[in-house]
């Protein structure tokens, strides 16, 4: 049985569907055929039993006396036989008298019980002395003297078996034709039903072979195959978009890395040429070159760090677990770091307690980037105002502000305002902020502040009191 199942599993899907349809139809046809055959058999047996009972009731005393008078007498060729079915008289002592010209019928125990009056009727099948299968009905009767006896009336069974055999062959033929037709229909239905699956398979194999993500499968209807095709189209579209974003990121990163590397290469070549030619660079120029090298190395390190951070948050998630984070403490720590980076600035912080669920390191990096942006664009001895009220963090600077037509692009990767090209930065800081905040279920926006400058607004869902910790298995 297990070997058969393994062979069935090894068949193609359309062959298995056709086989299942054929087996189901064969089982249904077999059940109907067997039921029909048994119902017909019951009807035929009932009909012959009724006919034999009617024959027994119609026998007159004269016919019974004729059978008794000829009991044991051999019939001559010229003597006519007894008309109708075989009739046999059974006495209580087991003695029998059979109608002249007919083969005797074996007496059953039920026949004797009818003859003795302990049973009213008996119906059974037996074989006559000449080998003919007979259907026998035995009824209680009385002779001319009023003594009890049994009257058995029998008819050849071929009257039932012959039509039953014919019916069995007809049912077998019709059933076979039905199973063959069902198999053919199953193959056609499987082939038609699996045609969309074949298209999907061809598309997947084409994508795997050529990496062509522009392939789309036509979607017809709203059944399971259509949903599968739509899901495949959505998956390839997402993969194509991801590949395009990856290419764009690589191109943008290469462009941004080229600037500090070119500047460093130029400065190093100047220093090398000075050493090779023996022409000393003036001390002031040498100090300027070294400062430029240091600045470019710092900018390159910052850019690489931002790229690493972006690789973690680019899909909306970092590497660390999500925990309950004290947002006000995180902002306070970021404010202290911002004061070190802009010692000439005044950073005014007012922080109300607020707790959120987020990745601690990623959230702190996002807030630091937001404050760094304010520090970078603030005028000398300016003021940066930081407020945290009911989950809304605002960072307002008094710098030159951002033109309205540039606000839609501030969170794009590597985007930098033309007016800020001379300032250090990679153009990734605000992009990291946006992705980290979105991953935490919040939102962030930049807008022009009243009176000049820029105000950054970050909103994170949470509560003023610490919520329960998330189990690590849930993160």
C-alpha positions in Angstrom: 0.0 0.0 0.0 2.8 2.4 0.9 4.5 1.6 -2.4 1.3 2.5 -4.3 1.0 5.8 -2.4 4.7 6.6 -3.3 4.0 5.9 -6.9 0.9 8.1 -6.9 2.8 10.9 -5.2 5.4 10.7 -7.9 2.9 11.4 -10.7 2.4 14.9 -12.1 -0.3 17.0 -10.4 -2.7 16.8 -13.3 -2.3 13.0 -13.5 -3.1 12.8 -9.8 -6.2 14.9 -10.2 -7.4 12.8 -13.1 -6.7 9.7 -11.1 -8.6 11.0 -8.1 -11.6 12.0 -10.3 -11.5 8.5 -12.0 -11.4 6.7 -8.6 -14.2 8.9 -7.2 -16.4 8.3 -10.2 -15.6 4.6 -10.2 -16.5 4.3 -6.5 -19.8 6.2 -7.1 -20.6 4.1 -10.2 -19.8 0.9 -8.3 -22.0 1.9 -5.4 -24.9 2.8 -7.7 -24.5 -0.4 -9.8 -24.4 -2.7 -6.8 -27.4 -0.9 -5.2 -29.3 -1.2 -8.5 -28.4 -4.8 -8.9 -29.5 -5.8 -5.3 -32.8 -3.7 -5.6 -33.6 -5.5 -8.9 -32.7 -8.9 -7.4 -35.0 -8.2 -4.5 -37.8 -7.2 -6.9 -37.4 -10.2 -9.1 -37.3 -12.6 -6.1 -40.3 -10.9 -4.6 -42.2 -11.2 -7.9 -41.4 -14.9 -8.4 -42.4 -15.6 -4.7 -45.7 -13.9 -5.2 -46.4 -15.8 -8.4 -45.6 -19.1 -6.7 -47.8 -18.3 -3.8 -50.6 -17.4 -6.1 -50.1 -20.7 -7.9 -50.3 -22.6 -4.6 -53.5 -20.8 -3.6 -55.1 -21.5 -7.0 -54.5 -25.3 -6.8 -57.8 -27.1 -6.4 -58.5 -30.3 -4.5 -58.9 -32.2 -7.7 -55.4 -31.2 -8.8 -54.0 -32.2 -5.4 -55.8 -35.6 -5.6 -54.4 -36.1 -9.1 -50.9 -35.6 -7.8 -51.6 -38.0 -4.8 -53.1 -40.6 -7.0 -50.1 -40.6 -9.3 -47.5 -40.6 -6.5 -44.8 -43.0 -7.3 -46.2 -43.9 -10.7 -43.8 -43.5 -13.6 -45.2 -41.4 -16.4 -45.5 -42.9 -19.9 -44.4 -40.9 -22.9 -48.0 -40.6 -24.1 -49.2 -39.3 -20.8 -49.2 -35.5 -20.6 -47.2 -33.8 -17.8 -48.6 -31.6 -15.0 -49.2 -28.1 -16.4 -47.5 -25.1 -14.8 -44.8 -25.0 -12.1 -43.5 -28.0 -10.2 -45.9 -29.0 -7.3 -44.9 -31.2 -4.5 -47.0 -32.5 -1.6 -45.1 -32.9 1.7 -46.6 -35.0 4.5 -45.8 -34.5 8.2 -43.8 -37.8 8.2 -41.6 -36.5 5.4 -43.2 -38.4 2.6 -43.5 -36.5 -0.6 -45.5 -36.7 -3.9 -44.3 -34.7 -6.9 -46.4 -33.6 -9.8 -46.1 -36.1 -12.7 -43.3 -35.4 -15.2 -41.4 -33.1 -12.8 -38.2 -33.7 -10.9 -38.5 -34.0 -7.1 -37.5 -31.2 -4.8 -35.4 -31.9 -1.6 -37.5 -31.4 1.5 -36.2 -28.8 3.9 -36.7 -28.7 7.6 -38.9 -25.6 7.1 -41.1 -27.5 4.8 -41.7 -30.2 7.5 -42.5 -27.5 10.0 -45.2 -26.1 7.6 -46.6 -29.6 7.1 -46.8 -30.2 10.9 -48.5 -26.8 11.4 -45.7 -25.2 13.4 -44.9 -22.7 10.6 -47.2 -21.0 8.2 -45.0 -20.5 5.1 -41.5 -21.3 3.9 -39.5 -19.7 1.1 -36.1 -20.9 -0.1 -33.9 -21.8 -3.0 -32.7 -25.4 -3.6 -31.6 -27.8 -6.4 -34.0 -30.3 -7.9 -33.1 -33.9 -8.5 -32.3 -33.1 -12.1 -29.8 -30.4 -11.1 -32.0 -27.4 -11.8 -31.9 -24.5 -9.4 -35.4 -23.9 -8.1 -37.2 -21.2 -6.1 -39.6 -22.9 -3.7 -42.6 -21.5 -1.8 -44.3 -23.9 0.7 -47.8 -23.2 2.2 -49.9 -25.1 4.7 -52.8 -27.1 3.2 -55.3 -30.0 3.9 -56.1 -33.1 1.9 -59.7 -34.4 1.1 -59.8 -36.2 4.5 -59.0 -32.9 6.3 -55.5 -34.0 7.3 -52.7 -31.4 7.4 -50.0 -31.4 4.8 -47.7 -28.9 3.0 -47.9 -27.8 -0.6 -44.6 -26.8 -2.2 -44.7 -24.9 -5.5 -41.3 -24.4 -7.4 -40.1 -22.6 -10.5 -36.7 -22.7 -12.2 -34.4 -20.0 -10.9 -33.1 -19.0 -14.3 -36.1 -16.8 -14.6 -34.4 -14.5 -12.1 -30.7 -15.3 -12.6 -30.8 -14.7 -16.4 -32.1 -11.1 -16.2 -29.8 -10.4 -13.3 -26.8 -11.6 -15.3 -27.8 -9.4 -18.2 -28.3 -6.5 -15.9 -24.8 -7.0 -14.3 -23.1 -6.9 -17.8 -25.1 -3.8 -18.7 -24.1 -2.1 -15.5 -20.5 -3.1 -15.9 -20.4 -1.8 -19.5 -22.1 1.5 -18.6 -19.9 1.9 -15.5 -16.7 1.2 -17.5 -17.7 3.8 -20.1 -18.6 6.3 -17.3 -15.2 5.8 -15.6 -13.3 6.2 -18.9 -15.3 9.3 -19.6 -14.7 10.6 -16.1 -10.9 10.0 -16.5 -10.9 11.9 -19.8 -12.9 14.7 -18.3 -10.6 14.7 -15.3 -7.6 15.1 -17.5 -9.2 17.9 -19.4 -10.3 19.7 -16.3 -6.9 19.3 -14.6 -5.2 20.5 -17.7 -7.5 23.5 -18.0 -7.5 24.3 -14.3 -3.7 24.0 -13.9 -3.0 26.1 -17.0 -2.5 29.3 -14.8 -0.2 27.3 -12.5 1.8 26.3 -15.6 2.1 30.0 -16.5 3.1 30.8 -13.0 5.7 28.0 -13.0 7.1 29.2 -16.3 7.3 32.8 -15.0 9.1 31.6 -11.8 11.6 29.5 -13.8 12.2 32.5 -16.2 12.9 34.8 -13.2 15.2 32.2 -11.7 17.0 31.7 -15.0 17.3 35.3 -16.2 16.7 37.4 -13.0 14.2 39.4 -15.0 11.9 41.0 -12.4 9.7 42.8 -15.0 7.7 39.6 -15.7 4.0 39.9 -14.8 1.3 37.2 -15.0 -2.2 38.2 -16.2 -4.7 38.0 -13.3 -8.2 36.8 -14.3 -11.0 36.4 -11.7 -10.5 36.3 -7.9 -10.0 32.6 -7.2 -7.0 31.0 -5.5 -5.0 30.9 -8.7 -5.7 34.5 -9.4 -4.7 35.5 -5.8 -1.5 33.4 -6.2 -0.7 35.2 -9.5 -1.4 38.6 -7.9 0.9 37.7 -5.0 3.7 36.7 -7.4 3.3 39.9 -9.3 3.4 41.9 -6.1 6.5 39.9 -5.0 8.4 40.6 -8.2 7.4 44.2 -8.1 8.7 44.5 -4.6 12.0 42.7 -5.5 12.4 45.0 -8.6 11.8 48.0 -6.4 14.3 46.7 -3.8 16.9 46.1 -6.5 16.4 49.6 -7.9 16.7 51.1 -4.4 19.9 49.0 -3.8 21.4 50.2 -7.1 20.4 53.8 -6.2 21.9 53.4 -2.8 25.2 52.1 -4.2 25.3 54.8 -6.8 24.6 57.5 -4.2 27.1 56.1 -1.7 29.8 55.9 -4.4 29.1 59.5 -5.4 29.3 60.7 -1.8 32.4 58.7 -1.0 34.1 60.0 -4.1 34.2 63.6 -2.8 36.2 63.1 0.4 38.4 60.4 -1.2 39.3 62.8 -4.1 40.1 65.6 -1.7 42.2 63.3 0.5 44.0 62.0 -2.5 44.8 65.5 -3.7 46.1 66.6 -0.3 48.2 63.4 0.0 49.7 63.9 -3.5 50.7 67.4 -2.5 52.4 66.2 0.6 54.1 63.3 -1.3 55.3 65.6 -4.1 56.7 68.0 -1.5 58.7 65.1 0.0 59.9 63.7 -3.4 61.0 67.1 -4.8 62.4 68.4 -1.5 60.3 71.6 -1.8 59.0 72.3 1.7 55.4 73.4 2.0 55.0 76.6 4.0 54.0 75.8 7.6 50.7 77.5 7.3 49.8 75.6 4.1 51.0 72.3 5.6 48.8 72.9 8.7 45.9 73.7 6.4 46.5 70.5 4.4 46.7 68.4 7.5 43.5 70.0 8.9 41.8 69.3 5.6 43.0 65.7 5.7 41.7 65.3 9.2 38.3 66.8 8.3 38.0 64.6 5.2 38.8 61.5 7.2 36.3 62.5 9.9 33.6 63.1 7.2 34.5 59.7 5.6 34.2 57.9 8.9 30.9 59.6 9.6 29.6 58.6 6.1 30.6 55.0 6.6 28.9 55.0 10.0 25.8 56.5 8.5 25.8 53.8 5.8 26.1 51.1 8.4 23.3 52.5 10.3 21.2 52.9 7.2 21.8 49.2 6.3 20.3 48.3 9.6 17.3 50.7 9.5 16.7 50.7 5.8 14.1 47.9 6.1 12.6 49.4 9.2 14.3 47.3 11.8 17.6 47.2 13.6 19.6 44.3 15.0 18.7 44.8 18.6 15.6 43.7 20.6 12.7 46.1 21.2 12.5 47.2 24.8 10.7 49.8 27.0 12.8 52.9 26.6 12.6 56.1 28.7 12.4 58.6 26.0 13.1 61.6 28.2 16.3 60.1 29.5 17.4 59.2 26.0 16.7 62.8 24.9 18.6 64.1 27.9 21.6 62.0 27.0 21.5 63.1 23.4 21.3 66.8 24.6 24.5 66.3 26.6 26.3 65.0 23.5 25.0 67.9 21.4 26.3 70.4 24.0 29.8 68.8 23.6 29.6 69.2 19.8 28.3 72.8 20.0 29.9 74.3 23.2 29.2 77.8 22.0 25.4 77.2 21.7 22.7 77.3 24.3 20.5 74.2 24.4 17.4 74.8 26.4 15.7 71.4 27.3 12.4 70.8 28.9 11.5 67.1 29.1 8.4 65.5 30.5 8.5 61.8 31.3 7.5 59.5 28.4 8.1 55.8 27.8 8.0 54.0 24.4 8.8 50.6 23.0 11.7 50.8 20.6 15.3 49.7 19.9 17.3 51.7 22.4 20.5 52.2 20.3 18.7 53.0 17.1 16.3 55.5 18.9 19.2 57.3 20.5 21.1 57.5 17.2 18.0 59.0 15.6 17.6 61.7 18.3 21.3 62.5 18.2 21.1 63.0 14.4 18.1 65.3 14.9 20.0 67.4 17.4 23.2 67.4 15.3 21.2 68.8 12.4 20.0 71.7 14.7 23.5 72.3 16.0 25.0 72.3 12.6 22.7 75.0 11.2 22.4 77.2 14.4 24.3 80.5 14.3 27.2 81.1 16.6 26.0 81.6 20.2 22.5 80.7 19.1 19.9 78.8 21.0 18.4 75.3 20.4 15.1 74.6 22.1 14.2 71.0 22.9 10.8 70.1 24.2 9.3 66.7 25.1 5.6 66.8 26.0 3.3 63.8 25.9 5.4 61.9 23.4 6.0 64.8 21.0 9.6 65.9 20.8 10.3 69.3 19.1 13.8 70.6 18.3 13.8 74.2 17.2 16.9 76.1 15.9 17.3 79.7 14.9 19.4 79.0 11.7 18.7 80.0 8.1 15.8 77.6 7.8 14.9 75.3 4.9 13.2 76.7 1.8 9.6 75.4 1.4 10.4 73.8 -2.0 13.2 71.6 -0.3 11.1 70.3 2.6 9.7 67.3 0.7 13.3 66.0 0.1 14.9 66.4 3.5 14.4 62.7 4.5 15.7 61.3 1.2 19.0 59.4 1.3 22.0 61.5 0.4 19.9 64.6 -0.2 21.6 67.8 0.8 20.4 71.3 0.3 22.5 73.3 -2.2 23.0 75.9 0.4 24.5 73.3 2.8 27.0 71.6 0.5 29.9 73.4 2.2 28.9 72.1 5.6 30.1 68.6 6.8 27.6 65.8 6.5 26.6 62.8 4.4 22.9 63.5 3.7 22.0 60.3 5.6 21.2 61.6 9.1 17.6 62.6 8.6 17.0 59.5 6.5 18.1 57.4 9.4 15.8 59.4 11.7 12.8 58.9 9.5 13.3 55.1 9.2 13.9 54.6 12.9 10.8 56.6 13.9 8.6 54.7 11.4 9.9 51.4 12.7 8.8 52.5 16.2 5.3 53.4 15.0 5.8 57.1 15.1 6.2 60.0 12.6 8.7 62.8 12.1 8.5 66.1 10.1 10.5 69.3 9.5 8.9 72.7 9.1 9.8 76.4 9.1 9.6 77.9 12.5 7.9 81.2 13.3 10.5 83.9 13.5 13.0 82.0 11.4 14.9 78.7 11.7 13.6 75.2 11.6 11.5 73.1 13.9 11.7 69.3 13.8 8.7 67.3 15.3 8.9 63.7 16.3 5.9 61.8 17.7 6.2 58.4 19.3 3.3 56.3 20.8 3.8 55.5 24.5 2.7 56.5 28.0 3.9 58.8 30.8 4.4 55.7 33.0 6.5 52.7 32.2 4.4 50.0 30.3 5.1 46.3 30.8 8.3 44.9 29.3 7.9 42.9 26.0 9.1 39.3 26.4 12.1 38.6 24.2 10.3 35.8 22.5 7.7 38.3 21.3 10.3 40.6 19.8 
